[in-house]
Amino acid sequence: MSWRNIEKNAYNILNLLSETETVMVFDVETVGLAEDAKIIQFSAIRYKVMSDFSLEKMDFYDTYINPEEHLRPKIIEITGITQEMLDKCPYRFLSQESRCLRST
């Protein structure tokens, strides 16, 4: 991975990267944009920061969380996540506090 866009704050980010050997990047997908929108996918990637500030992927974690509700067509279109993918995932949404429980 390499930098695609360099903006005025890029040098601040490069300075931070020069002080560490690895960075973690997190991403979530939700059922919408509302404050109480449920998370349906959580991903984390750990990168090694190379001497030229490029990033080399080291570790990856990705999981789906079943929101216990049907996805709207627009969410499927935006995320690429289907109802079938969530129906068979091992995690179930429990409450609005974003806790989940692994199914047995």
MODELLER restraints for C-alpha pairs under 7 A, 6 or more apart:
rsr = mdl.restraints
at = mdl.atoms
rsr.add(forms.Gaussian(group=physical.xy_distance, feature=features.Distance(at['CA:1:A'], at['CA:54:A']), mean=5.83, stdev=0.5))
rsr.add(forms.Gaussian(group=physical.xy_distance, feature=features.Distance(at['CA:1:A'], at['CA:55:A']), mean=5.19, stdev=0.5))
rsr.add(forms.Gaussian(group=physical.xy_distance, feature=features.Distance(at['CA:1:A'], at['CA:56:A']), mean=6.48, stdev=0.5))
rsr.add(forms.Gaussian(group=physical.xy_distance, feature=features.Distance(at['CA:2:A'], at['CA:54:A']), mean=4.78, stdev=0.5))
rsr.add(forms.Gaussian(group=physical.xy_distance, feature=features.Distance(at['CA:2:A'], at['CA:55:A']), mean=6.43, stdev=0.5))
rsr.add(forms.Gaussian(group=physical.xy_distance, feature=features.Distance(at['CA:17:A'], at['CA:49:A']), mean=6.95, stdev=0.5))
rsr.add(forms.Gaussian(group=physical.xy_distance, feature=features.Distance(at['CA:21:A'], at['CA:48:A']), mean=5.89, stdev=0.5))
rsr.add(forms.Gaussian(group=physical.xy_distance, feature=features.Distance(at['CA:21:A'], at['CA:49:A']), mean=5.30, stdev=0.5))
rsr.add(forms.Gaussian(group=physical.xy_distance, feature=features.Distance(at['CA:22:A'], at['CA:46:A']), mean=6.74, stdev=0.5))
rsr.add(forms.Gaussian(group=physical.xy_distance, feature=features.Distance(at['CA:22:A'], at['CA:47:A']), mean=5.43, stdev=0.5))
rsr.add(forms.Gaussian(group=physical.xy_distance, feature=features.Distance(at['CA:22:A'], at['CA:48:A']), mean=4.45, stdev=0.5))
rsr.add(forms.Gaussian(group=physical.xy_distance, feature=features.Distance(at['CA:22:A'], at['CA:49:A']), mean=5.40, stdev=0.5))
rsr.add(forms.Gaussian(group=physical.xy_distance, feature=features.Distance(at['CA:23:A'], at['CA:46:A']), mean=5.70, stdev=0.5))
rsr.add(forms.Gaussian(group=physical.xy_distance, feature=features.Distance(at['CA:23:A'], at['CA:47:A']), mean=5.33, stdev=0.5))
rsr.add(forms.Gaussian(group=physical.xy_distance, feature=features.Distance(at['CA:23:A'], at['CA:48:A']), mean=6.66, stdev=0.5))
rsr.add(forms.Gaussian(group=physical.xy_distance, feature=features.Distance(at['CA:24:A'], at['CA:44:A']), mean=6.75, stdev=0.5))
rsr.add(forms.Gaussian(group=physical.xy_distance, feature=features.Distance(at['CA:24:A'], at['CA:45:A']), mean=5.66, stdev=0.5))
rsr.add(forms.Gaussian(group=physical.xy_distance, feature=features.Distance(at['CA:24:A'], at['CA:46:A']), mean=4.47, stdev=0.5))
rsr.add(forms.Gaussian(group=physical.xy_distance, feature=features.Distance(at['CA:24:A'], at['CA:47:A']), mean=6.35, stdev=0.5))
rsr.add(forms.Gaussian(group=physical.xy_distance, feature=features.Distance(at['CA:25:A'], at['CA:44:A']), mean=5.58, stdev=0.5))
rsr.add(forms.Gaussian(group=physical.xy_distance, feature=features.Distance(at['CA:25:A'], at['CA:45:A']), mean=5.24, stdev=0.5))
rsr.add(forms.Gaussian(group=physical.xy_distance, feature=features.Distance(at['CA:25:A'], at['CA:46:A']), mean=6.44, stdev=0.5))
rsr.add(forms.Gaussian(group=physical.xy_distance, feature=features.Distance(at['CA:26:A'], at['CA:43:A']), mean=5.70, stdev=0.5))
rsr.add(forms.Gaussian(group=physical.xy_distance, feature=features.Distance(at['CA:26:A'], at['CA:44:A']), mean=4.47, stdev=0.5))
rsr.add(forms.Gaussian(group=physical.xy_distance, feature=features.Distance(at['CA:26:A'], at['CA:45:A']), mean=6.62, stdev=0.5))
rsr.add(forms.Gaussian(group=physical.xy_distance, feature=features.Distance(at['CA:27:A'], at['CA:42:A']), mean=5.99, stdev=0.5))
rsr.add(forms.Gaussian(group=physical.xy_distance, feature=features.Distance(at['CA:27:A'], at['CA:43:A']), mean=5.17, stdev=0.5))
rsr.add(forms.Gaussian(group=physical.xy_distance, feature=features.Distance(at['CA:27:A'], at['CA:44:A']), mean=6.45, stdev=0.5))
rsr.add(forms.Gaussian(group=physical.xy_distance, feature=features.Distance(at['CA:28:A'], at['CA:39:A']), mean=6.63, stdev=0.5))
rsr.add(forms.Gaussian(group=physical.xy_distance, feature=features.Distance(at['CA:28:A'], at['CA:41:A']), mean=5.42, stdev=0.5))
rsr.add(forms.Gaussian(group=physical.xy_distance, feature=features.Distance(at['CA:28:A'], at['CA:42:A']), mean=4.63, stdev=0.5))
rsr.add(forms.Gaussian(group=physical.xy_distance, feature=features.Distance(at['CA:28:A'], at['CA:43:A']), mean=6.31, stdev=0.5))
rsr.add(forms.Gaussian(group=physical.xy_distance, feature=features.Distance(at['CA:29:A'], at['CA:39:A']), mean=5.83, stdev=0.5))
rsr.add(forms.Gaussian(group=physical.xy_distance, feature=features.Distance(at['CA:29:A'], at['CA:40:A']), mean=5.62, stdev=0.5))
rsr.add(forms.Gaussian(group=physical.xy_distance, feature=features.Distance(at['CA:29:A'], at['CA:41:A']), mean=4.98, stdev=0.5))
rsr.add(forms.Gaussian(group=physical.xy_distance, feature=features.Distance(at['CA:29:A'], at['CA:42:A']), mean=6.74, stdev=0.5))
rsr.add(forms.Gaussian(group=physical.xy_distance, feature=features.Distance(at['CA:30:A'], at['CA:37:A']), mean=6.06, stdev=0.5))
rsr.add(forms.Gaussian(group=physical.xy_distance, feature=features.Distance(at['CA:30:A'], at['CA:38:A']), mean=5.42, stdev=0.5))
rsr.add(forms.Gaussian(group=physical.xy_distance, feature=features.Distance(at['CA:30:A'], at['CA:39:A']), mean=4.25, stdev=0.5))
rsr.add(forms.Gaussian(group=physical.xy_distance, feature=features.Distance(at['CA:30:A'], at['CA:40:A']), mean=5.20, stdev=0.5))
rsr.add(forms.Gaussian(group=physical.xy_distance, feature=features.Distance(at['CA:30:A'], at['CA:41:A']), mean=6.96, stdev=0.5))
rsr.add(forms.Gaussian(group=physical.xy_distance, feature=features.Distance(at['CA:31:A'], at['CA:37:A']), mean=5.59, stdev=0.5))
rsr.add(forms.Gaussian(group=physical.xy_distance, feature=features.Distance(at['CA:31:A'], at['CA:38:A']), mean=5.64, stdev=0.5))
rsr.add(forms.Gaussian(group=physical.xy_distance, feature=features.Distance(at['CA:31:A'], at['CA:39:A']), mean=6.56, stdev=0.5))
rsr.add(forms.Gaussian(group=physical.xy_distance, feature=features.Distance(at['CA:31:A'], at['CA:40:A']), mean=6.70, stdev=0.5))
rsr.add(forms.Gaussian(group=physical.xy_distance, feature=features.Distance(at['CA:31:A'], at['CA:71:A']), mean=6.77, stdev=0.5))
rsr.add(forms.Gaussian(group=physical.xy_distance, feature=features.Distance(at['CA:31:A'], at['CA:75:A']), mean=6.24, stdev=0.5))
rsr.add(forms.Gaussian(group=physical.xy_distance, feature=features.Distance(at['CA:36:A'], at['CA:96:A']), mean=6.56, stdev=0.5))
rsr.add(forms.Gaussian(group=physical.xy_distance, feature=features.Distance(at['CA:38:A'], at['CA:67:A']), mean=6.24, stdev=0.5))
rsr.add(forms.Gaussian(group=physical.xy_distance, feature=features.Distance(at['CA:39:A'], at['CA:65:A']), mean=6.74, stdev=0.5))
rsr.add(forms.Gaussian(group=physical.xy_distance, feature=features.Distance(at['CA:40:A'], at['CA:64:A']), mean=5.50, stdev=0.5))
rsr.add(forms.Gaussian(group=physical.xy_distance, feature=features.Distance(at['CA:40:A'], at['CA:65:A']), mean=4.60, stdev=0.5))
rsr.add(forms.Gaussian(group=physical.xy_distance, feature=features.Distance(at['CA:40:A'], at['CA:66:A']), mean=6.11, stdev=0.5))
rsr.add(forms.Gaussian(group=physical.xy_distance, feature=features.Distance(at['CA:40:A'], at['CA:67:A']), mean=6.27, stdev=0.5))
rsr.add(forms.Gaussian(group=physical.xy_distance, feature=features.Distance(at['CA:41:A'], at['CA:63:A']), mean=5.71, stdev=0.5))
rsr.add(forms.Gaussian(group=physical.xy_distance, feature=features.Distance(at['CA:41:A'], at['CA:64:A']), mean=4.33, stdev=0.5))
rsr.add(forms.Gaussian(group=physical.xy_distance, feature=features.Distance(at['CA:41:A'], at['CA:65:A']), mean=5.79, stdev=0.5))
rsr.add(forms.Gaussian(group=physical.xy_distance, feature=features.Distance(at['CA:42:A'], at['CA:62:A']), mean=5.80, stdev=0.5))
rsr.add(forms.Gaussian(group=physical.xy_distance, feature=features.Distance(at['CA:42:A'], at['CA:63:A']), mean=5.51, stdev=0.5))
rsr.add(forms.Gaussian(group=physical.xy_distance, feature=features.Distance(at['CA:42:A'], at['CA:64:A']), mean=6.46, stdev=0.5))
rsr.add(forms.Gaussian(group=physical.xy_distance, feature=features.Distance(at['CA:43:A'], at['CA:61:A']), mean=5.52, stdev=0.5))
rsr.add(forms.Gaussian(group=physical.xy_distance, feature=features.Distance(at['CA:43:A'], at['CA:62:A']), mean=4.27, stdev=0.5))
rsr.add(forms.Gaussian(group=physical.xy_distance, feature=features.Distance(at['CA:43:A'], at['CA:63:A']), mean=6.50, stdev=0.5))
rsr.add(forms.Gaussian(group=physical.xy_distance, feature=features.Distance(at['CA:44:A'], at['CA:60:A']), mean=5.84, stdev=0.5))
rsr.add(forms.Gaussian(group=physical.xy_distance, feature=features.Distance(at['CA:44:A'], at['CA:61:A']), mean=5.13, stdev=0.5))
rsr.add(forms.Gaussian(group=physical.xy_distance, feature=features.Distance(at['CA:44:A'], at['CA:62:A']), mean=6.47, stdev=0.5))
rsr.add(forms.Gaussian(group=physical.xy_distance, feature=features.Distance(at['CA:45:A'], at['CA:59:A']), mean=5.73, stdev=0.5))
rsr.add(forms.Gaussian(group=physical.xy_distance, feature=features.Distance(at['CA:45:A'], at['CA:60:A']), mean=4.52, stdev=0.5))
rsr.add(forms.Gaussian(group=physical.xy_distance, feature=features.Distance(at['CA:45:A'], at['CA:61:A']), mean=6.42, stdev=0.5))
rsr.add(forms.Gaussian(group=physical.xy_distance, feature=features.Distance(at['CA:46:A'], at['CA:57:A']), mean=6.14, stdev=0.5))
rsr.add(forms.Gaussian(group=physical.xy_distance, feature=features.Distance(at['CA:46:A'], at['CA:58:A']), mean=5.54, stdev=0.5))
rsr.add(forms.Gaussian(group=physical.xy_distance, feature=features.Distance(at['CA:46:A'], at['CA:59:A']), mean=5.09, stdev=0.5))
rsr.add(forms.Gaussian(group=physical.xy_distance, feature=features.Distance(at['CA:46:A'], at['CA:60:A']), mean=6.43, stdev=0.5))
rsr.add(forms.Gaussian(group=physical.xy_distance, feature=features.Distance(at['CA:47:A'], at['CA:55:A']), mean=5.62, stdev=0.5))
rsr.add(forms.Gaussian(group=physical.xy_distance, feature=features.Distance(at['CA:47:A'], at['CA:56:A']), mean=5.23, stdev=0.5))
rsr.add(forms.Gaussian(group=physical.xy_distance, feature=features.Distance(at['CA:47:A'], at['CA:57:A']), mean=4.46, stdev=0.5))
rsr.add(forms.Gaussian(group=physical.xy_distance, feature=features.Distance(at['CA:47:A'], at['CA:58:A']), mean=5.30, stdev=0.5))
rsr.add(forms.Gaussian(group=physical.xy_distance, feature=features.Distance(at['CA:48:A'], at['CA:55:A']), mean=5.60, stdev=0.5))
rsr.add(forms.Gaussian(group=physical.xy_distance, feature=features.Distance(at['CA:48:A'], at['CA:56:A']), mean=5.07, stdev=0.5))
rsr.add(forms.Gaussian(group=physical.xy_distance, feature=features.Distance(at['CA:48:A'], at['CA:57:A']), mean=6.37, stdev=0.5))
rsr.add(forms.Gaussian(group=physical.xy_distance, feature=features.Distance(at['CA:48:A'], at['CA:58:A']), mean=6.37, stdev=0.5))
rsr.add(forms.Gaussian(group=physical.xy_distance, feature=features.Distance(at['CA:49:A'], at['CA:55:A']), mean=4.97, stdev=0.5))
rsr.add(forms.Gaussian(group=physical.xy_distance, feature=features.Distance(at['CA:49:A'], at['CA:56:A']), mean=6.67, stdev=0.5))
rsr.add(forms.Gaussian(group=physical.xy_distance, feature=features.Distance(at['CA:64:A'], at['CA:86:A']), mean=6.33, stdev=0.5))
rsr.add(forms.Gaussian(group=physical.xy_distance, feature=features.Distance(at['CA:64:A'], at['CA:89:A']), mean=6.03, stdev=0.5))
rsr.add(forms.Gaussian(group=physical.xy_distance, feature=features.Distance(at['CA:64:A'], at['CA:91:A']), mean=6.96, stdev=0.5))
rsr.add(forms.Gaussian(group=physical.xy_distance, feature=features.Distance(at['CA:65:A'], at['CA:86:A']), mean=6.48, stdev=0.5))
rsr.add(forms.Gaussian(group=physical.xy_distance, feature=features.Distance(at['CA:65:A'], at['CA:89:A']), mean=6.56, stdev=0.5))
rsr.add(forms.Gaussian(group=physical.xy_distance, feature=features.Distance(at['CA:65:A'], at['CA:91:A']), mean=4.96, stdev=0.5))
rsr.add(forms.Gaussian(group=physical.xy_distance, feature=features.Distance(at['CA:65:A'], at['CA:92:A']), mean=5.67, stdev=0.5))
rsr.add(forms.Gaussian(group=physical.xy_distance, feature=features.Distance(at['CA:65:A'], at['CA:93:A']), mean=6.41, stdev=0.5))
rsr.add(forms.Gaussian(group=physical.xy_distance, feature=features.Distance(at['CA:66:A'], at['CA:86:A']), mean=4.90, stdev=0.5))
rsr.add(forms.Gaussian(group=physical.xy_distance, feature=features.Distance(at['CA:66:A'], at['CA:87:A']), mean=6.37, stdev=0.5))
rsr.add(forms.Gaussian(group=physical.xy_distance, feature=features.Distance(at['CA:66:A'], at['CA:89:A']), mean=6.51, stdev=0.5))
rsr.add(forms.Gaussian(group=physical.xy_distance, feature=features.Distance(at['CA:66:A'], at['CA:91:A']), mean=5.98, stdev=0.5))
rsr.add(forms.Gaussian(group=physical.xy_distance, feature=features.Distance(at['CA:66:A'], at['CA:92:A']), mean=4.76, stdev=0.5))
rsr.add(forms.Gaussian(group=physical.xy_distance, feature=features.Distance(at['CA:66:A'], at['CA:93:A']), mean=5.83, stdev=0.5))
rsr.add(forms.Gaussian(group=physical.xy_distance, feature=features.Distance(at['CA:67:A'], at['CA:92:A']), mean=6.35, stdev=0.5))
rsr.add(forms.Gaussian(group=physical.xy_distance, feature=features.Distance(at['CA:67:A'], at['CA:93:A']), mean=4.96, stdev=0.5))
rsr.add(forms.Gaussian(group=physical.xy_distance, feature=features.Distance(at['CA:68:A'], at['CA:92:A']), mean=6.87, stdev=0.5))
rsr.add(forms.Gaussian(group=physical.xy_distance, feature=features.Distance(at['CA:68:A'], at['CA:93:A']), mean=6.42, stdev=0.5))
rsr.add(forms.Gaussian(group=physical.xy_distance, feature=features.Distance(at['CA:70:A'], at['CA:83:A']), mean=6.69, stdev=0.5))
rsr.add(forms.Gaussian(group=physical.xy_distance, feature=features.Distance(at['CA:71:A'], at['CA:83:A']), mean=6.21, stdev=0.5))
rsr.add(forms.Gaussian(group=physical.xy_distance, feature=features.Distance(at['CA:76:A'], at['CA:82:A']), mean=5.67, stdev=0.5))
rsr.add(forms.Gaussian(group=physical.xy_distance, feature=features.Distance(at['CA:90:A'], at['CA:102:A']), mean=5.56, stdev=0.5))
rsr.add(forms.Gaussian(group=physical.xy_distance, feature=features.Distance(at['CA:90:A'], at['CA:103:A']), mean=5.33, stdev=0.5))
rsr.add(forms.Gaussian(group=physical.xy_distance, feature=features.Distance(at['CA:91:A'], at['CA:100:A']), mean=6.20, stdev=0.5))
rsr.add(forms.Gaussian(group=physical.xy_distance, feature=features.Distance(at['CA:91:A'], at['CA:101:A']), mean=5.54, stdev=0.5))
rsr.add(forms.Gaussian(group=physical.xy_distance, feature=features.Distance(at['CA:91:A'], at['CA:102:A']), mean=4.51, stdev=0.5))
rsr.add(forms.Gaussian(group=physical.xy_distance, feature=features.Distance(at['CA:91:A'], at['CA:103:A']), mean=5.84, stdev=0.5))
rsr.add(forms.Gaussian(group=physical.xy_distance, feature=features.Distance(at['CA:92:A'], at['CA:100:A']), mean=5.46, stdev=0.5))
rsr.add(forms.Gaussian(group=physical.xy_distance, feature=features.Distance(at['CA:92:A'], at['CA:101:A']), mean=5.52, stdev=0.5))
rsr.add(forms.Gaussian(group=physical.xy_distance, feature=features.Distance(at['CA:92:A'], at['CA:102:A']), mean=6.53, stdev=0.5))
rsr.add(forms.Gaussian(group=physical.xy_distance, feature=features.Distance(at['CA:92:A'], at['CA:103:A']), mean=6.92, stdev=0.5))
rsr.add(forms.Gaussian(group=physical.xy_distance, feature=features.Distance(at['CA:93:A'], at['CA:99:A']), mean=6.42, stdev=0.5))
rsr.add(forms.Gaussian(group=physical.xy_distance, feature=features.Distance(at['CA:93:A'], at['CA:100:A']), mean=4.69, stdev=0.5))
rsr.add(forms.Gaussian(group=physical.xy_distance, feature=features.Distance(at['CA:93:A'], at['CA:101:A']), mean=6.84, stdev=0.5))
rsr.add(forms.Gaussian(group=physical.xy_distance, feature=features.Distance(at['CA:94:A'], at['CA:100:A']), mean=5.30, stdev=0.5))
rsr.add(forms.Gaussian(group=physical.xy_distance, feature=features.Distance(at['CA:94:A'], at['CA:101:A']), mean=6.88, stdev=0.5))
